[in-house]
Amino acid sequence: MAKNWALLIGINKYDNLQPLNYAKQDAQLMQEFLCKEAGFEKVFFFSDDSPDVDGQSTRPSRTNLLRVLRFEKPILGNGDNFWFFFSGHGTRHQERDYLMPSDGDPGDIEKTAISINYITERLRCCGADNVILILDACRKSGTRSGERIGSQTAEIARQTGVISIFSCSPNEYSFEIEELQQGAFTYALLEGLGVKGKCATVENLNHYLTRRVPEIIRNHRNEKERQTPYTIAEPITRSHLILLRQYATITDIATLKIDAYQAEVEGNLELAERLWIRVLAGASGTDMDAIKAIQRIALLQNSQVAFGSDFAKQKSISVKLVSAESISVKLVSAVGVDYSNLQQLLAAGKWQEADEETGRVMCKVAKREEEGWLRDDDIKNFPCEDLSTIDRLWVKYSNGRFGFSVQKRIWESVRTGYKDFYDRVGWDEYSKSYSDLTFFLNARVGYLPFIRRVAYYEAWTLISSLFSHQYFRGF
């Protein structure tokens, strides 16, 4: 099973900076949550008066924090998670972001503070393939020194793949709320991770925080002040990672499966293996798709050794093995629609007939068979179970080439208008003739299903509604 470790730091008392009121409380409540509710095996806690551990001080001084970050060898592995949480002062010096330990001196940043770049490098040495950096460090320091942090750390996150969650945007402050006896950000963070938000994935947590923190500021500060948290999780697959498996839904796990499946088809076996391990962890070790996939990847890795640099041969073997044992799809419907004919058409590679059947069953689900087309509200109210079945059937039998979830990722990557989206997936925006379409597996990625055929008018509005559907939360 996956291991979950954390390093939590909360500093109220500073030797050379204005004290904070609730940073220590924020870290303590995070510790309580991770140990009692999230089931973390090991949590390192550093605060103003935290007790010694094994005879060593846990006061959050620079020396003590550098010591705990000194991972001389990997102690975790694939599928494991390491969370780093900091609540206190941060600063920016010579275009670099720093966290201020309790003895940090704003007059000598380089020798007394700790650069976030260094922290990220050390955290990656712990061996966990998922490192999460949570920073609540843009506080009013009471000095003229230091710009607010964020810009450099965000760039580091993009380059290293470390998931980074910031309490506010670089041009804002992170506020403490007296009525709550906490920082606004950590209060919302614990809500989102707990029973109120039940945010199992990085993406879902980000959605919760970006809504909830400004709401807290409006209720407890004033309308003029802004605090907007944000998350960096790149590549996009990292935003789908499951943070807390107790709240993971079928859709959350299905999204990870699609990512893992596509990584296999593309020949990225290292990434695929990591993702399948996370699927297995999210499903508490009981997902047969993940178990078969991990076994399958071992065969694929052996084929890489056998065929050396012959990438075409490797990929051919990969696609065949993935097709043979790919994600199982249960034909679930919330309204009793039978998807067996769609499955048979897709399995036979009859893409046009399958596309026509997709339109038919979608109209049947929405009770629009007589009209033969869908409205905006029909898509908004389309059952998640049925949308999942249709999407996963397309993804499975096209080897990850077609499907609504594939189109959704393309749509997210352009976001500049329907013309660019049509161009990316290969649709001719001026063509209204369904007979002009090309129904071959070698069509562009995302080419099918052709959702425009069930839109009577304003096809782009229908497509936008489809990709805003709750089924795609976390995609």
C-alpha positions as CSV (number, residue, x, y, z in Angstrom):
1,M,0.0,0.0,0.0
2,A,1.0,3.6,-0.6
3,K,2.9,5.4,2.1
4,N,1.9,8.9,3.2
5,W,4.4,11.2,5.0
6,A,4.4,14.9,5.7
7,L,6.6,17.7,7.0
8,L,4.5,20.4,8.7
9,I,5.9,23.8,9.8
10,G,3.9,26.6,11.6
11,I,5.7,29.6,12.9
12,N,4.2,32.4,15.1
13,K,7.3,33.6,16.9
14,Y,10.1,35.2,14.8
15,D,13.4,36.6,16.1
16,N,13.5,39.3,13.5
17,L,10.1,39.6,12.0
18,Q,6.6,40.6,13.1
19,P,4.9,37.6,14.9
20,L,1.9,35.9,13.4
21,N,-1.2,34.8,15.3
22,Y,-2.4,31.6,13.9
23,A,0.4,30.0,11.8
24,K,1.2,27.5,14.6
25,Q,-2.5,26.7,14.9
26,D,-2.8,26.1,11.2
27,A,0.1,23.6,11.3
28,Q,-1.3,21.9,14.4
29,L,-4.7,21.4,12.9
30,M,-3.1,20.0,9.7
31,Q,-1.1,17.6,11.9
32,E,-4.3,16.5,13.7
33,F,-6.1,16.0,10.4
34,L,-3.3,14.0,8.6
35,C,-2.7,11.7,11.6
36,K,-6.3,11.1,12.7
37,E,-8.4,11.4,9.6
38,A,-6.1,10.9,6.6
39,G,-4.1,8.0,8.0
40,F,-0.6,9.4,7.5
41,E,2.0,7.0,8.8
42,K,4.7,9.6,9.6
43,V,4.3,13.4,10.2
44,F,7.3,15.6,11.1
45,F,6.0,18.6,13.0
46,F,8.0,21.8,13.6
47,S,6.6,24.8,15.5
48,D,7.4,27.3,18.2
49,D,7.2,24.9,21.2
50,S,6.9,21.5,19.5
51,P,8.6,18.8,21.6
52,D,12.0,17.3,20.9
53,V,12.1,14.1,18.9
54,D,14.8,11.5,19.6
55,G,16.7,14.2,21.6
56,Q,16.7,16.7,18.7
57,S,15.0,20.1,18.7
58,T,12.0,20.7,16.5
59,R,12.1,24.4,16.8
60,P,11.7,25.7,13.2
61,S,15.2,27.3,13.0
62,R,17.1,27.2,9.7
63,T,19.5,24.6,11.1
64,N,16.8,22.3,12.3
65,L,14.8,22.5,9.0
66,L,17.8,21.9,6.9
67,R,18.5,18.8,9.0
68,V,15.1,17.2,8.4
69,L,15.3,17.9,4.7
70,R,18.6,16.1,4.4
71,F,17.4,12.9,2.6
72,E,20.6,11.1,2.0
73,K,18.8,8.2,0.2
74,P,15.3,7.6,-1.1
75,I,13.0,6.5,1.8
76,L,9.8,6.3,-0.2
77,G,8.9,5.0,-3.7
78,N,6.4,4.8,-6.6
79,G,2.8,5.4,-5.4
80,D,4.0,7.1,-2.2
81,N,3.2,10.7,-1.2
82,F,5.1,13.4,0.7
83,W,3.3,16.6,1.8
84,F,5.2,19.7,2.7
85,F,3.1,22.4,4.5
86,F,4.4,25.7,5.6
87,S,2.5,28.5,7.4
88,G,4.6,31.5,8.2
89,H,6.5,34.3,6.5
90,G,8.0,34.1,3.1
91,T,9.9,36.6,1.0
92,R,11.4,37.2,-2.5
93,H,15.0,38.2,-2.9
94,Q,16.9,38.8,-6.1
95,E,14.1,37.1,-8.0
96,R,14.2,34.0,-5.9
97,D,11.5,32.8,-3.4
98,Y,12.4,32.0,0.2
99,L,10.7,30.7,3.3
100,M,11.7,32.4,6.6
101,P,12.6,30.1,9.5
102,S,12.1,31.3,13.0
103,D,15.6,32.8,13.1
104,G,15.4,34.2,9.5
105,D,16.9,37.7,9.1
106,P,15.3,39.9,6.4
107,G,18.6,41.8,6.3
108,D,20.6,38.7,5.3
109,I,18.2,36.5,3.3
110,E,20.7,34.3,1.5
111,K,22.4,33.1,4.7
112,T,19.4,32.9,7.1
113,A,16.4,32.0,4.9
114,I,15.7,28.7,2.9
115,S,15.1,29.0,-0.8
116,I,12.0,27.1,-2.1
117,N,14.2,25.8,-4.9
118,Y,16.4,24.1,-2.4
119,I,13.4,22.7,-0.5
120,T,11.9,21.3,-3.7
121,E,15.2,19.6,-4.7
122,R,15.5,18.0,-1.3
123,L,11.8,16.8,-1.2
124,R,12.3,15.1,-4.6
125,C,15.2,13.2,-3.1
126,C,12.8,11.5,-0.6
127,G,11.8,9.0,-3.4
128,A,8.1,9.6,-3.4
129,D,6.8,10.1,-6.9
130,N,4.2,12.5,-5.7
131,V,5.4,15.6,-3.7
132,I,2.9,18.2,-2.7
133,L,4.1,21.6,-1.6
134,I,1.5,23.7,0.3
135,L,2.5,27.3,1.0
136,D,0.8,29.8,3.2
137,A,3.6,32.3,3.3
138,C,2.5,35.6,1.8
139,R,2.0,37.4,5.1
140,K,2.4,41.1,6.0
141,S,5.8,41.1,7.6
142,G,5.9,44.5,9.1
143,T,9.1,45.4,7.3
144,R,9.8,47.1,3.9
145,S,11.8,44.1,2.8
146,G,10.7,41.4,0.5
147,E,8.3,41.1,-2.4
148,R,5.7,38.4,-2.0
149,I,6.6,34.9,-3.2
150,G,5.0,32.8,-5.9
151,S,6.3,33.5,-9.4
152,Q,9.6,31.6,-9.1
153,T,8.1,28.7,-7.2
154,A,5.4,28.3,-9.8
155,E,8.0,28.0,-12.5
156,I,9.9,25.4,-10.4
157,A,6.7,23.5,-10.0
158,R,6.1,23.4,-13.8
159,Q,9.7,22.2,-14.4
160,T,9.8,19.5,-11.7
161,G,6.2,18.2,-11.6
162,V,5.9,19.0,-7.9
163,I,2.3,19.8,-7.2
164,S,2.3,23.3,-5.6
165,I,-0.7,24.8,-3.8
166,F,-0.4,28.6,-3.0
167,S,-2.5,30.4,-0.5
168,C,-2.9,33.5,-2.7
169,S,-1.7,35.0,-6.0
170,P,1.7,36.7,-6.0
171,N,0.2,40.2,-5.8
172,E,-1.9,39.4,-2.8
173,Y,-1.6,38.8,0.9
174,S,-2.7,35.7,2.8
175,F,-4.9,36.8,5.7
176,E,-5.4,35.5,9.2
177,I,-9.0,35.6,10.5
178,E,-9.4,36.4,14.2
179,E,-13.0,35.0,14.4
180,L,-11.8,31.6,13.0
181,Q,-8.5,31.6,15.0
182,Q,-6.8,30.5,11.7
183,G,-5.5,31.6,8.4
184,A,-8.3,31.8,5.8
185,F,-6.4,29.5,3.4
186,T,-5.7,26.6,5.9
187,Y,-9.3,26.9,7.2
188,A,-10.6,26.3,3.7
189,L,-7.9,23.7,3.0
190,L,-9.0,21.5,5.9
191,E,-12.6,21.9,4.9
192,G,-11.9,20.8,1.4
193,L,-9.8,17.8,2.5
194,G,-12.4,16.9,5.2
195,V,-16.0,15.7,5.2
196,K,-17.4,19.0,4.1
197,G,-15.5,19.2,0.8
198,K,-14.5,15.5,0.3
199,C,-12.0,16.6,-2.3
200,A,-10.2,13.4,-3.3
201,T,-8.1,14.8,-6.2
202,V,-5.8,17.8,-6.7
203,E,-8.2,19.2,-9.3
204,N,-11.2,19.0,-7.0
205,L,-9.3,20.6,-4.1
206,N,-8.2,23.4,-6.3
207,H,-11.8,24.1,-7.4
208,Y,-12.9,24.1,-3.7
209,L,-10.2,26.5,-2.6
210,T,-10.6,29.0,-5.4
211,R,-14.3,29.3,-4.5
212,R,-14.1,29.0,-0.7
213,V,-11.2,31.3,0.3
214,P,-12.5,34.4,-1.4
215,E,-15.9,33.7,0.3
216,I,-14.2,33.6,3.7
217,I,-12.4,36.9,2.9
218,R,-15.7,38.5,1.9
219,N,-17.4,37.3,5.1
220,H,-14.6,38.2,7.6
221,R,-12.6,41.0,6.0
222,N,-14.1,43.3,3.3
223,E,-15.1,43.4,-0.3
224,K,-12.0,45.3,-1.4
225,E,-9.5,42.7,-0.2
226,R,-8.6,39.8,-2.4
227,Q,-7.0,36.4,-1.6
228,T,-7.1,33.9,-4.5
229,P,-5.4,30.6,-4.0
230,Y,-4.1,28.6,-7.0
231,T,-2.5,25.3,-7.8
232,I,0.3,24.3,-10.2
233,A,-0.1,20.7,-11.4
234,E,1.7,19.9,-14.6
235,P,1.5,17.8,-16.7
236,I,-2.3,17.7,-16.5
237,T,-2.3,14.1,-15.3
238,R,-0.9,15.2,-12.0
239,S,-4.1,17.2,-11.3
240,H,-6.0,13.8,-11.5
241,L,-3.9,12.2,-8.7
242,I,-5.9,11.0,-5.7
243,L,-4.9,12.8,-2.5
244,L,-7.2,11.0,-0.1
245,R,-8.6,7.6,-1.2
246,Q,-11.4,7.6,1.3
247,Y,-13.2,10.2,-0.8
248,A,-12.2,8.9,-4.2
249,T,-15.2,8.3,-6.5
250,I,-15.6,5.9,-9.4
251,T,-15.1,8.9,-11.7
252,D,-11.8,9.9,-10.0
253,I,-10.4,6.3,-10.4
254,A,-11.7,6.1,-14.0
255,T,-9.9,9.3,-14.9
256,L,-6.6,7.9,-13.5
257,K,-7.2,4.7,-15.5
258,I,-7.6,6.6,-18.7
259,D,-4.4,8.5,-18.1
260,A,-2.6,5.2,-17.3
261,Y,-4.0,3.5,-20.4
262,Q,-3.0,6.4,-22.7
263,A,0.5,6.4,-21.2
264,E,0.8,2.7,-22.1
265,V,-0.4,3.2,-25.7
266,E,2.1,6.1,-26.1
267,G,4.9,3.8,-24.9
268,N,5.6,5.8,-21.7
269,L,5.8,2.7,-19.5
270,E,7.4,4.4,-16.5
271,L,4.6,6.9,-16.2
272,A,2.0,4.2,-16.9
273,E,3.3,2.0,-14.1
274,R,3.2,4.9,-11.6
275,L,-0.3,5.8,-12.6
276,W,-1.6,2.2,-12.4
277,I,0.0,1.9,-8.9
278,R,-2.0,4.9,-7.9
279,V,-5.2,3.4,-9.4
280,L,-4.5,0.4,-7.2
281,A,-3.9,2.5,-4.1
282,G,-7.1,4.6,-4.8
283,A,-9.1,1.4,-5.1
284,S,-7.6,0.0,-1.8
285,G,-5.7,-2.7,-3.7
286,T,-8.7,-4.4,-5.2
287,D,-8.8,-3.1,-8.8
288,M,-8.3,-6.0,-11.2
289,D,-7.6,-3.6,-14.2
290,A,-4.6,-2.2,-12.3
291,I,-3.3,-5.6,-11.2
292,K,-3.5,-6.9,-14.8
293,A,-1.9,-3.6,-16.1
294,I,1.1,-3.8,-13.8
295,Q,1.6,-7.4,-14.9
296,R,1.2,-6.3,-18.5
297,I,3.8,-3.5,-18.2
298,A,6.3,-6.1,-17.0
299,L,5.9,-7.9,-20.3
300,L,6.2,-4.6,-22.2
301,Q,9.4,-3.7,-20.4
302,N,10.8,-7.1,-21.3
303,S,9.9,-6.4,-24.9
304,Q,11.8,-3.1,-24.7
305,V,14.9,-5.1,-23.7
306,A,14.3,-7.6,-26.5
307,F,13.8,-5.0,-29.3
308,G,16.2,-2.3,-28.1
309,S,15.7,0.9,-30.0
310,D,13.1,-0.5,-32.4
311,F,10.4,1.8,-31.1
312,A,7.8,0.9,-33.8
313,K,8.0,-2.8,-32.7
314,Q,7.8,-1.8,-29.1
315,K,4.7,0.3,-29.6
316,S,3.0,-2.3,-31.8
317,I,3.4,-4.8,-29.0
318,S,2.2,-2.2,-26.4
319,V,-1.0,-1.4,-28.4
320,K,-1.8,-5.1,-28.8
321,L,-1.3,-6.0,-25.2
322,V,-3.3,-2.9,-24.0
323,S,-6.1,-3.7,-26.4
324,A,-6.3,-7.2,-25.2
325,E,-6.5,-6.4,-21.5
326,S,-7.6,-2.7,-21.5
327,I,-9.9,-1.1,-19.0
328,S,-13.1,-3.1,-18.5
329,V,-16.3,-1.2,-19.0
330,K,-19.5,-2.0,-17.2
331,L,-22.5,-1.0,-19.3
332,V,-24.1,1.1,-16.6
333,S,-27.1,3.3,-17.3
334,A,-29.1,5.4,-14.8
335,V,-32.2,5.2,-17.1
336,G,-32.0,1.7,-18.3
337,V,-30.4,2.3,-21.8
338,D,-28.8,-0.8,-23.4
339,Y,-25.2,-0.1,-24.6
340,S,-24.4,-3.6,-25.9
341,N,-24.9,-2.6,-29.5
342,L,-22.6,0.4,-29.2
343,Q,-20.0,-1.9,-27.6
344,Q,-20.2,-4.4,-30.4
345,L,-19.9,-1.8,-33.1
346,L,-16.8,-0.3,-31.5
347,A,-15.2,-3.7,-30.9
348,A,-15.7,-4.4,-34.6
349,G,-14.1,-1.1,-35.6
350,K,-17.3,0.1,-37.3
351,W,-16.7,3.8,-36.4
352,Q,-19.4,5.4,-38.4
353,E,-22.1,3.0,-37.2
354,A,-20.8,3.5,-33.7
355,D,-20.9,7.2,-34.0
356,E,-24.5,7.1,-35.2
357,E,-25.4,4.7,-32.4
358,T,-23.8,7.1,-29.9
359,G,-26.1,9.9,-31.1
360,R,-29.1,7.5,-30.9
361,V,-28.5,6.4,-27.4
362,M,-27.7,9.9,-26.1
363,C,-31.1,11.1,-27.5
364,K,-32.7,8.1,-25.8
365,V,-31.2,8.9,-22.5
366,A,-32.4,12.5,-22.8
367,K,-35.9,11.3,-24.0
368,R,-35.3,13.2,-27.3
369,E,-35.5,10.2,-29.7
370,E,-38.4,11.8,-31.7
371,E,-36.5,15.1,-32.1
372,G,-33.2,13.4,-32.8
373,W,-31.1,16.2,-31.4
374,L,-30.1,17.5,-27.9
375,R,-30.5,20.9,-26.2
376,D,-28.1,22.6,-23.9
377,D,-30.2,21.5,-20.8
378,D,-30.2,17.9,-22.0
379,I,-26.4,17.8,-21.8
380,K,-26.3,19.6,-18.5
381,N,-28.7,17.0,-17.0
382,F,-27.2,14.0,-18.7
383,P,-26.5,11.2,-16.1
384,C,-22.9,10.8,-15.2
385,E,-23.3,7.0,-15.3
386,D,-24.3,7.0,-19.0
387,L,-21.8,9.6,-20.0
388,S,-19.1,7.5,-18.4
389,T,-20.2,4.3,-20.1
390,I,-20.2,6.0,-23.6
391,D,-16.9,7.7,-23.0
392,R,-15.0,4.7,-21.7
393,L,-16.3,2.4,-24.5
394,W,-14.9,4.9,-27.1
395,V,-11.6,5.2,-25.2
396,K,-11.2,1.5,-24.8
397,Y,-11.9,0.3,-28.4
398,S,-10.0,3.2,-30.0
399,N,-6.9,2.6,-27.9
400,G,-7.2,6.0,-26.3
401,R,-7.6,7.9,-29.6
402,F,-11.3,8.8,-29.4
403,G,-13.8,9.6,-26.7
404,F,-15.3,12.6,-24.9
405,S,-12.6,12.7,-22.2
406,V,-9.9,12.8,-25.0
407,Q,-11.8,15.7,-26.6
408,K,-12.1,17.4,-23.2
409,R,-8.3,17.5,-22.8
410,I,-7.9,19.0,-26.2
411,W,-10.6,21.6,-25.4
412,E,-8.8,22.5,-22.2
413,S,-5.5,23.0,-24.1
414,V,-7.0,25.5,-26.6
415,R,-9.7,27.4,-24.8
416,T,-9.4,30.1,-27.5
417,G,-12.6,29.4,-29.4
418,Y,-14.4,26.7,-31.3
419,K,-12.5,27.2,-34.5
420,D,-9.2,26.2,-32.9
421,F,-10.8,23.2,-31.2
422,Y,-12.3,22.1,-34.5
423,D,-8.9,22.5,-36.2
424,R,-7.2,20.4,-33.5
425,V,-9.6,17.5,-33.8
426,G,-9.9,17.7,-37.6
427,W,-13.5,18.9,-37.9
428,D,-14.3,21.2,-40.9
429,E,-16.2,24.0,-39.2
430,Y,-17.9,25.0,-42.5
431,S,-19.0,21.5,-43.4
432,K,-22.6,20.6,-42.3
433,S,-22.6,17.3,-44.2
434,Y,-22.2,14.2,-42.0
435,S,-21.3,12.2,-45.0
436,D,-18.1,14.3,-45.5
437,L,-16.6,12.9,-42.3
438,T,-13.8,10.3,-42.3
439,F,-14.4,7.3,-40.2
440,F,-11.0,5.6,-39.8
441,L,-9.0,4.9,-36.7
442,N,-6.1,6.9,-38.1
443,A,-8.2,10.1,-38.0
444,R,-6.9,12.8,-35.7
445,V,-6.9,12.2,-31.9
446,G,-10.3,13.4,-30.6
447,Y,-12.0,13.2,-34.0
448,L,-14.9,11.0,-32.7
449,P,-17.6,11.0,-31.4
450,F,-18.9,13.7,-33.5
451,I,-21.1,15.5,-31.0
452,R,-22.1,18.2,-33.5
453,R,-24.4,15.7,-35.2
454,V,-26.9,15.8,-32.3
455,A,-26.8,19.6,-32.0
456,Y,-29.7,21.2,-33.9
457,Y,-28.1,24.6,-33.6
458,E,-25.2,26.4,-31.8
459,A,-23.1,23.3,-31.8
460,W,-20.3,25.1,-29.9
461,T,-22.7,25.9,-27.0
462,L,-23.6,22.2,-26.8
463,I,-19.9,21.2,-26.8
464,S,-19.1,23.7,-24.1
465,S,-21.9,22.4,-21.9
466,L,-20.6,18.8,-22.5
467,F,-17.1,19.6,-21.3
468,S,-18.4,21.6,-18.3
469,H,-20.5,18.5,-17.2
470,Q,-19.9,17.3,-13.7
471,Y,-18.6,14.0,-15.0
472,F,-15.5,15.8,-16.2
473,R,-14.6,17.4,-12.8
474,G,-10.9,16.4,-12.4
475,F,-10.3,15.7,-16.1
